[in-house]
Amino acid sequence: MKALFALLLPLLFFSASSKAAIPTGMTVNLQPIVGYSFERKSNPDRKERVFIYGARVTAGYRILSAEGEYTRGDSDATYTAQDLRIKELSEKARVGIRSTYDLASLLSFTLRGGGEANRTTTERTIAGVTTKSKSPTNLDPYIGAGLGVHLGSVVTLNAEAVATIKDVHDLNKNEYTTTLGFTLSIL
């Protein structure tokens, strides 16, 4: 949560400044993120749907913008046959570029890509004994696409899908994130 505030605090200061200070056509957007991530888990090996939330900031021109986002997701799985419960907290930070094209006056298409840093904190309880562990921070590339429906000049409704490439030789190891949200243009 501290990382989310650290990301948003400069934006609040920046959005309070004059619009005359930025070049014509440049935008700064804040986008809350709520959705599901389909993540590959190990020990036991499984794919799990994880509810995620966070925020994304984009700055630049519609044709080419920089983006930064932070998301976190909590999962809790119980395996009664093994007397096992696994609680995990996944944190992801993405930095990359995006390009948005208007398909019509109310519809836009977005392509995006960059790098993702992710870390997982795991709490495993086996037969009443709990152990906690943190994974090392992993760096992986990501690519994605999305559609936006403009609801005026300030709000856009978005649907996006992103693939995090874990292994180019085995696409079953990739993770996929689908989100539905909205963008607020603050500049």
Backbone bond lengths (Angstrom), bond angles and torsions (degrees), N, CA, C in turn:
res aa  C-N    CA-C-N  psi(-1)  N-CA   C-N-CA  omega(-1)  CA-C   N-CA-C  phi
1 M - - - 1.435 - - 1.531 110.66 -
2 K 1.339 116.53 -34.68 1.457 119.95 178.86 1.523 110.70 -61.62
3 A 1.342 116.81 -38.25 1.461 120.45 179.49 1.523 110.95 -64.56
4 L 1.326 117.49 -36.96 1.460 121.41 178.50 1.526 110.42 -64.55
5 F 1.336 117.47 -43.76 1.456 120.67 177.80 1.524 111.09 -65.59
6 A 1.335 117.29 -39.31 1.457 120.55 178.34 1.525 110.91 -63.32
7 L 1.327 117.40 -31.51 1.453 122.20 178.17 1.530 111.32 -75.57
8 L 1.326 117.55 -38.42 1.461 121.99 -174.59 1.531 113.92 -85.11
9 L 1.326 118.69 -29.82 1.460 121.27 -176.22 1.529 112.95 -58.87
10 P 1.338 120.51 -48.54 1.461 119.05 177.45 1.530 112.67 -61.04
11 L 1.318 116.19 -31.25 1.465 119.94 179.07 1.517 111.66 -64.12
12 L 1.326 117.08 -40.83 1.455 120.18 179.66 1.532 110.01 -61.83
13 F 1.330 116.73 -40.94 1.457 120.47 177.76 1.518 109.96 -66.57
14 F 1.344 117.00 -44.63 1.457 122.22 -177.60 1.518 111.15 -64.65
15 S 1.340 118.00 -39.86 1.457 120.87 -177.80 1.521 111.45 -70.16
16 A 1.327 117.69 -22.74 1.457 120.58 178.67 1.523 111.41 -78.58
17 S 1.334 117.48 -15.48 1.461 120.03 -179.63 1.523 110.35 -75.73
18 S 1.305 115.73 170.99 1.460 122.48 -175.09 1.526 111.50 -70.76
19 K 1.344 116.17 142.03 1.459 120.24 175.47 1.525 110.91 -69.11
20 A 1.309 118.01 -20.87 1.457 121.31 179.93 1.527 111.38 -67.11
21 A 1.339 118.06 -17.28 1.458 121.60 -177.53 1.527 112.99 -79.05
22 I 1.343 118.76 -14.50 1.458 120.46 -179.81 1.528 109.68 -108.53
23 P 1.336 117.27 149.95 1.459 120.67 -179.34 1.536 112.11 -64.37
24 T 1.322 116.33 155.04 1.459 122.40 178.59 1.525 109.89 -62.13
25 G 1.313 116.53 133.39 1.460 122.12 178.28 1.512 114.28 91.92
26 M 1.322 117.79 -15.16 1.458 121.31 178.77 1.528 109.24 -79.12
27 T 1.327 116.53 141.51 1.461 121.04 -179.26 1.520 110.60 -130.22
28 V 1.308 115.89 156.33 1.457 123.54 170.14 1.522 105.89 -127.90
29 N 1.330 117.24 123.94 1.462 121.91 -177.33 1.519 111.09 -122.41
30 L 1.315 115.28 145.58 1.456 123.24 174.00 1.521 107.35 -117.23
31 Q 1.331 116.40 128.19 1.456 120.63 -176.99 1.519 110.51 -130.32
32 P 1.336 117.88 111.13 1.467 119.45 170.71 1.532 108.83 -64.96
33 I 1.317 117.33 145.64 1.463 121.50 -179.30 1.519 108.76 -120.50
34 V 1.326 115.78 127.95 1.461 122.72 173.83 1.516 106.23 -140.70
35 G 1.320 117.55 129.15 1.462 119.05 -179.81 1.509 112.14 178.71
36 Y 1.329 114.58 -158.95 1.457 121.36 -178.98 1.515 109.99 -125.59
37 S 1.316 114.95 141.27 1.446 122.49 174.63 1.526 107.36 -116.83
38 F 1.325 116.28 133.99 1.460 121.00 176.78 1.521 106.63 -100.08
39 E 1.343 116.08 103.07 1.455 122.19 -170.44 1.522 111.76 -108.97
40 R 1.319 114.52 144.97 1.458 121.57 175.78 1.525 108.29 -87.61
41 K 1.314 116.70 126.41 1.465 122.98 -179.49 1.529 108.68 -117.30
42 S 1.337 115.48 157.52 1.463 118.88 178.50 1.517 110.14 -126.76
43 N 1.310 114.99 161.32 1.463 124.95 175.06 1.531 113.64 56.57
44 P 1.299 121.29 68.08 1.465 128.18 1.37 1.532 112.00 -79.94
45 D 1.350 114.78 153.53 1.453 121.93 -179.04 1.524 109.38 -69.31
46 R 1.349 116.20 125.15 1.461 120.22 -177.83 1.515 109.26 -162.85
47 K 1.324 116.03 163.53 1.458 122.38 169.10 1.504 106.46 -111.27
48 E 1.326 116.11 136.11 1.452 120.00 -173.63 1.523 110.32 -132.92
49 R 1.326 116.32 141.00 1.460 122.28 175.06 1.529 107.26 -88.62
50 V 1.342 115.44 122.91 1.456 121.71 -175.54 1.531 108.86 -120.10
51 F 1.331 116.82 128.92 1.458 121.90 174.92 1.520 108.66 -73.64
52 I 1.351 117.25 127.28 1.462 121.29 -177.92 1.530 110.89 -121.81
53 Y 1.326 114.94 157.43 1.457 121.18 175.21 1.530 108.36 -151.43
54 G 1.313 115.94 156.32 1.456 120.23 -179.28 1.506 110.82 168.82
55 A 1.344 116.31 -151.93 1.459 121.43 -178.55 1.524 110.11 -151.49
56 R 1.339 114.64 154.67 1.461 121.97 177.58 1.522 108.12 -131.48
57 V 1.321 116.22 140.79 1.447 123.06 174.70 1.522 107.29 -120.67
58 T 1.336 116.61 131.46 1.467 121.14 174.45 1.521 108.02 -123.07
59 A 1.323 115.77 145.35 1.457 121.14 178.41 1.521 108.57 -145.63
60 G 1.313 115.65 133.59 1.452 120.95 178.68 1.512 110.65 142.46
61 Y 1.302 115.01 -150.79 1.455 121.78 179.52 1.517 108.74 -102.55
62 R 1.322 117.81 159.91 1.467 120.37 -178.09 1.528 110.70 -60.59
63 I 1.312 118.16 -37.19 1.458 121.08 -177.00 1.530 111.65 -71.47
64 L 1.344 117.63 -27.79 1.459 121.25 178.47 1.531 109.55 -157.05
65 S 1.321 115.82 116.10 1.462 122.15 -178.63 1.517 109.96 -130.72
66 A 1.322 115.71 156.33 1.461 121.83 170.85 1.527 107.24 -92.54
67 E 1.335 116.24 147.40 1.462 119.66 178.18 1.515 110.17 -135.87
68 G 1.321 114.82 149.29 1.452 122.54 173.23 1.520 107.67 -140.63
69 E 1.323 117.23 135.71 1.466 119.22 179.83 1.516 110.45 -143.89
70 Y 1.320 114.00 154.49 1.460 122.09 175.94 1.518 107.33 -133.72
71 T 1.332 116.46 129.84 1.468 121.03 175.23 1.519 109.30 -134.69
72 R 1.316 114.25 155.55 1.465 120.25 173.33 1.518 107.79 -140.23
73 G 1.316 114.59 151.15 1.454 120.68 -179.72 1.512 110.59 -143.92
74 D 1.322 115.53 140.89 1.461 121.73 179.13 1.520 109.02 -111.80
75 S 1.325 116.65 135.49 1.462 120.42 174.85 1.521 108.86 -131.82
76 D 1.322 115.10 152.14 1.463 122.23 -178.43 1.522 107.23 -145.33
77 A 1.335 117.33 112.24 1.465 121.82 -178.17 1.524 110.10 -124.27
78 T 1.333 115.96 138.30 1.455 122.10 178.41 1.526 109.08 -120.00
79 Y 1.333 115.99 133.68 1.468 123.34 177.97 1.525 106.98 -119.93
80 T 1.329 116.41 95.63 1.470 121.29 -173.25 1.518 112.41 -64.97
81 A 1.326 118.18 -34.27 1.462 120.65 -178.99 1.534 111.66 -63.72
82 Q 1.329 117.00 -28.49 1.464 120.93 -179.19 1.529 111.97 -105.23
83 D 1.342 117.55 2.24 1.461 122.96 -175.06 1.535 109.65 50.96
84 L 1.356 114.95 51.59 1.455 122.78 -172.96 1.527 110.36 -128.60
85 R 1.336 115.64 135.30 1.461 121.90 173.49 1.531 107.55 -130.02
86 I 1.336 115.76 130.54 1.460 121.18 -178.95 1.523 108.61 -123.00
87 K 1.341 115.76 118.58 1.467 122.02 174.35 1.521 106.90 -110.82
88 E 1.346 116.17 130.72 1.461 119.53 -178.93 1.523 110.92 -132.53
89 L 1.313 114.79 145.34 1.451 123.23 172.43 1.523 106.63 -118.35
90 S 1.334 116.54 116.08 1.464 121.62 179.06 1.520 108.60 -103.88
91 E 1.328 116.58 129.81 1.459 122.08 176.11 1.520 108.23 -120.89
92 K 1.358 115.65 134.16 1.456 120.70 -179.54 1.519 109.55 -134.48
93 A 1.325 115.34 137.71 1.462 121.87 173.24 1.528 106.56 -124.78
94 R 1.324 116.04 128.45 1.461 121.21 179.58 1.525 109.64 -119.57
95 V 1.321 115.23 140.56 1.459 122.48 174.04 1.518 106.28 -133.57
96 G 1.335 116.35 130.39 1.452 118.71 -178.47 1.511 112.71 -170.49
97 I 1.327 114.15 -159.51 1.470 121.70 178.34 1.515 109.02 -124.83
98 R 1.316 115.33 157.18 1.456 121.15 176.93 1.514 109.01 -143.20
99 S 1.321 114.73 154.19 1.455 121.82 178.03 1.520 107.73 -134.48
100 T 1.328 116.77 128.98 1.457 121.72 -177.72 1.525 109.37 -119.86
101 Y 1.321 115.52 132.66 1.457 122.68 179.26 1.521 108.49 -120.95
102 D 1.337 116.82 135.67 1.462 120.71 175.06 1.524 108.63 -82.08
103 L 1.347 115.61 123.78 1.458 121.25 177.35 1.520 111.12 -89.60
104 A 1.309 116.51 -26.06 1.470 124.43 177.08 1.524 105.72 -159.64
105 S 1.316 116.90 -178.75 1.468 118.86 -177.52 1.524 112.06 -65.99
106 L 1.330 118.35 -25.29 1.463 121.33 -178.36 1.523 114.33 -110.81
107 L 1.347 118.40 -3.00 1.462 121.41 -172.08 1.526 110.94 -129.33
108 S 1.343 116.58 137.65 1.465 121.22 176.91 1.526 110.20 -134.19
109 F 1.336 115.45 157.00 1.460 123.68 179.25 1.525 107.75 -123.35
110 T 1.339 117.62 136.01 1.456 122.32 -177.37 1.523 111.14 -125.24
111 L 1.328 116.40 136.83 1.462 123.83 169.75 1.520 106.77 -116.31
112 R 1.335 117.09 143.17 1.460 120.52 -178.19 1.519 111.02 -148.22
113 G 1.309 116.64 158.61 1.457 121.36 177.68 1.518 110.61 -169.71
114 G 1.321 115.82 161.13 1.458 120.24 -179.54 1.512 111.38 165.68
115 G 1.331 115.41 -149.35 1.455 121.36 -178.71 1.518 111.49 -120.54
116 E 1.327 115.28 147.38 1.462 121.97 -179.06 1.517 109.49 -124.06
117 A 1.324 116.06 131.22 1.467 122.30 170.56 1.521 106.60 -105.51
118 N 1.324 117.14 129.79 1.466 119.34 -178.94 1.516 110.34 -136.35
119 R 1.333 113.73 149.81 1.461 121.88 -179.23 1.525 107.43 -145.22
120 T 1.322 116.01 143.95 1.461 121.34 -179.13 1.525 109.82 -127.80
121 T 1.334 115.25 133.02 1.457 122.00 173.11 1.517 106.88 -106.34
122 T 1.334 116.97 124.07 1.471 122.16 -174.17 1.522 110.43 -117.78
123 E 1.325 114.68 137.00 1.469 121.98 173.92 1.529 106.96 -123.07
124 R 1.340 116.35 111.27 1.468 122.49 -178.39 1.526 109.60 -108.16
125 T 1.336 115.69 129.89 1.463 121.07 176.90 1.525 107.50 -118.77
126 I 1.340 115.56 115.94 1.469 122.23 178.56 1.521 106.92 -120.75
127 A 1.327 115.43 119.03 1.468 122.09 179.22 1.531 111.77 50.74
128 G 1.334 116.56 41.36 1.462 120.98 176.44 1.512 115.69 86.01
129 V 1.335 118.96 -5.08 1.465 122.55 179.83 1.527 108.22 -102.11
130 T 1.345 116.63 122.78 1.466 122.01 -176.14 1.517 110.75 -105.90
131 T 1.341 115.47 134.07 1.466 122.10 174.22 1.530 108.22 -126.89
132 K 1.324 115.78 144.24 1.457 121.29 178.53 1.514 109.14 -117.69
133 S 1.351 115.18 144.30 1.460 119.99 177.32 1.519 109.72 -150.00
134 K 1.343 115.43 155.72 1.461 122.57 175.76 1.515 107.92 -121.07
135 S 1.325 115.61 134.30 1.459 119.22 176.90 1.524 109.08 -78.12
136 P 1.328 116.65 157.52 1.465 117.70 172.23 1.532 108.49 -67.86
137 T 1.319 116.54 157.77 1.467 120.34 177.87 1.516 108.53 -73.69
138 N 1.338 115.71 125.23 1.461 122.04 179.87 1.520 109.40 -104.55
139 L 1.332 116.58 144.76 1.459 122.47 176.47 1.516 108.94 -115.69
140 D 1.344 116.75 125.85 1.459 122.38 -178.25 1.526 109.52 -139.91
141 P 1.345 117.87 150.88 1.465 119.91 174.37 1.531 110.90 -78.68
142 Y 1.331 116.45 157.11 1.460 121.03 174.53 1.521 109.93 -138.19
143 I 1.330 115.54 153.69 1.468 123.20 173.80 1.520 107.61 -138.12
144 G 1.321 116.30 153.60 1.455 118.43 -179.33 1.511 112.66 -163.26
145 A 1.331 114.57 171.68 1.462 122.56 179.03 1.517 108.11 -148.17
146 G 1.329 115.22 157.03 1.459 118.97 179.64 1.510 112.46 -159.82
147 L 1.312 114.37 164.57 1.459 122.88 175.52 1.516 108.67 -120.74
148 G 1.338 115.89 143.95 1.453 120.97 178.27 1.512 110.71 -128.99
149 V 1.324 116.51 142.37 1.461 123.06 174.70 1.521 106.72 -115.66
150 H 1.340 116.74 118.08 1.459 122.01 -177.09 1.526 110.23 -77.28
151 L 1.328 115.31 126.37 1.466 121.73 177.46 1.530 108.10 -112.90
152 G 1.305 116.86 58.62 1.453 122.37 -174.79 1.518 109.56 105.13
153 S 1.332 116.46 -168.58 1.462 120.12 -176.51 1.528 113.29 -88.20
154 V 1.337 118.07 -10.42 1.459 120.99 -174.89 1.527 113.05 -111.20
155 V 1.327 119.11 -30.98 1.465 122.82 -173.73 1.525 110.68 -116.18
156 T 1.350 115.74 134.72 1.461 122.54 174.66 1.523 108.62 -130.55
157 L 1.328 117.79 131.65 1.459 123.62 174.70 1.524 107.49 -87.34
158 N 1.362 117.80 129.74 1.468 122.55 -173.65 1.521 112.73 -123.63
159 A 1.323 115.69 144.72 1.460 123.54 168.39 1.526 106.20 -129.02
160 E 1.345 117.25 125.71 1.455 120.86 -176.20 1.519 111.93 -135.88
161 A 1.331 114.95 154.48 1.462 122.90 172.71 1.529 107.23 -132.57
162 V 1.336 116.29 135.12 1.459 122.05 -178.63 1.526 108.37 -131.89
163 A 1.327 116.40 136.47 1.464 122.32 174.77 1.526 108.69 -110.66
164 T 1.334 116.60 125.69 1.460 122.13 173.67 1.523 106.84 -96.95
165 I 1.314 116.83 119.98 1.467 122.58 -173.47 1.529 108.88 -85.28
166 K 1.325 116.06 105.84 1.473 121.48 179.65 1.524 111.73 -89.13
167 D 1.348 116.83 -33.38 1.462 121.99 -178.46 1.525 108.08 -155.72
168 V 1.338 117.84 113.71 1.469 120.67 -178.07 1.523 112.60 -68.29
169 H 1.330 117.97 -18.11 1.462 121.65 -179.34 1.519 112.56 -90.07
170 D 1.324 117.94 -16.04 1.469 122.32 179.39 1.530 108.54 -137.86
171 L 1.337 116.16 93.04 1.465 121.16 -175.65 1.529 112.84 -66.71
172 N 1.330 118.25 -14.32 1.467 120.47 176.01 1.526 111.91 -68.41
173 K 1.326 118.08 -16.85 1.467 121.41 179.90 1.526 112.72 -86.45
174 N 1.339 117.23 -7.33 1.462 120.54 -179.76 1.517 110.77 -70.05
175 E 1.341 115.69 155.74 1.456 121.68 175.42 1.516 108.25 -112.47
176 Y 1.332 116.50 143.72 1.452 122.09 -177.36 1.518 109.70 -123.39
177 T 1.342 116.14 136.12 1.450 122.32 179.68 1.518 108.58 -123.02
178 T 1.325 116.76 128.27 1.460 121.72 174.33 1.520 107.68 -117.81
179 T 1.327 115.79 134.34 1.464 119.59 -178.87 1.521 110.48 -136.03
180 L 1.300 114.41 152.21 1.457 123.33 172.66 1.516 105.54 -128.89
181 G 1.310 117.03 127.23 1.452 118.99 -177.11 1.509 111.70 -163.27
182 F 1.313 115.38 -162.95 1.464 120.85 178.71 1.516 109.19 -140.65
183 T 1.329 115.07 155.98 1.452 122.50 178.50 1.513 108.86 -114.26
184 L 1.337 116.22 135.75 1.462 121.92 173.49 1.522 107.70 -109.23
185 S 1.327 117.13 118.61 1.468 120.88 175.97 1.512 107.59 -81.23
186 I 1.331 117.33 114.07 1.454 119.86 -176.26 1.519 111.80 -99.39
187 L 1.334 118.45 -11.66 1.460 122.05 173.61 1.494 109.15 -138.67
